[in-house]
Amino acid sequence: MSKPQKILITGVAGFLGSHLAEQLAKMNYSVVGIDNMIGGYPDNVPKNIDFHQIDCCDLNQVKKIIKGVDVVYHCAATAHEGLSVFSPYEITKNNYLASISIFTAAVNEKVKRIIFCSSMARYGNQKTPFTEDMKPKPVDPYAISKVAAEEVLANLCELNGIEWVIAVPHNIIGPRQKYDDPFRNVISIMLNRMLQGKAPIIYGDGKQKRCFSYIDDCLSCMIPMLDQKKPQQTNY
Ligand SMILES: NC(=O)c1ccc[n+]([C@@H]2O[C@H](COP(=O)([O-])OP(=O)(O)OC[C@H]3O[C@@H](n4cnc5c(N)ncnc54)[C@H](O)[C@@H]3O)[C@@H](O)[C@H]2O)c1
């Protein structure tokens, strides 16, 4: 793939999207970002990018903004796995429908590559550590919406000769992460409580373990996805 110049990042006011935008703008790419501000924070959006407050589901708007884009990082989502069994409509709209809208616009524009942020939730309750050769076994609407979007992405890209990469983040932590959402981001929730002089809440017996990935380590994997020669692809 020739060197991409213009990059669209969805969910750019969010945690991962804003870090990707900042890093890619530093590398002198032309960065366009969109976010509907349902999550994320306005201060997260880097000042030196072309930002549009629109919803990914608004296909007509997305089609206008995507003009001239070479590569899309689709990070926008309502990443509330726990909430998804209570609000399946909202979660499915912002994960599945929003993804299909972005992929449709990207295919119409004949972008070179689409990089989709899926989730480790795709593996469900299988034995850890999760490995890329494991079959997805989603166990809730959030995970189902991610796996369904992955499959449509693979299908549309294969049909239209577009390169695609599926990133599978595992519990990312770092600055700019949402800290006021009771349904996710345990480290930010605990830090927020401690800054208020309150003790963190620990459920169960406290012996449970969880691995986290620092944002810079994720960026070091996700930035090369932009133009690495052989994209990592899940087999469908
Ligand atoms: N952070 C993690 O640990 C983690 C783990 C696994 C997967 N992921 C995936 O990585 C991506 C980024 O996660 P994050 O932690 O940065 O989440 P985030 O909530 O910080 O950012 C998501 C952004 O998407 C925006 N958004 C949601 N629906 C939208 C829509 N319909 N149109 C436009 N914007 C919309 C929100 O306003 C928010 O700013 C998500 O797809 C998430 O599912 C993240």
The ligand as an ORCA input file, in Angstrom:
! r2SCAN-3c Opt
* xyz 0 1
  N     -10.495      0.870     26.351
  C     -10.452     -0.452     26.376
  O      -9.953     -1.066     27.322
  C     -11.033     -1.243     25.245
  C     -11.010     -2.634     25.324
  C     -11.566     -3.362     24.279
  C     -12.098     -2.711     23.188
  N     -12.102     -1.362     23.128
  C     -12.688     -0.725     21.946
  O     -11.839      0.336     21.538
  C     -12.623      1.432     21.060
  C     -12.278      2.694     21.810
  O     -12.559      2.507     23.194
  P     -12.339      3.684     24.234
  O     -11.904      3.076     25.510
  O     -11.524      4.768     23.601
  O     -13.852      4.181     24.430
  P     -14.390      5.666     24.729
  O     -15.750      5.513     25.282
  O     -13.379      6.416     25.529
  O     -14.490      6.320     23.292
  C     -15.509      5.994     22.390
  C     -15.960      7.279     21.716
  O     -16.923      6.924     20.716
  C     -17.905      7.955     20.677
  N     -19.129      7.415     20.079
  C     -19.940      6.432     20.553
  N     -20.946      6.193     19.712
  C     -20.777      7.042     18.668
  C     -21.484      7.273     17.463
  N     -22.597      6.582     17.169
  N     -21.028      8.229     16.610
  C     -19.908      8.933     16.894
  N     -19.194      8.771     18.029
  C     -19.610      7.825     18.894
  C     -18.084      8.353     22.138
  O     -18.622      9.647     22.253
  C     -16.650      8.256     22.678
  O     -16.006      9.512     22.648
  C     -14.089      1.001     21.215
  O     -14.523      0.482     19.974
  C     -14.040     -0.090     22.248
  O     -15.108     -1.002     22.089
  C     -11.589     -0.612     24.134
*
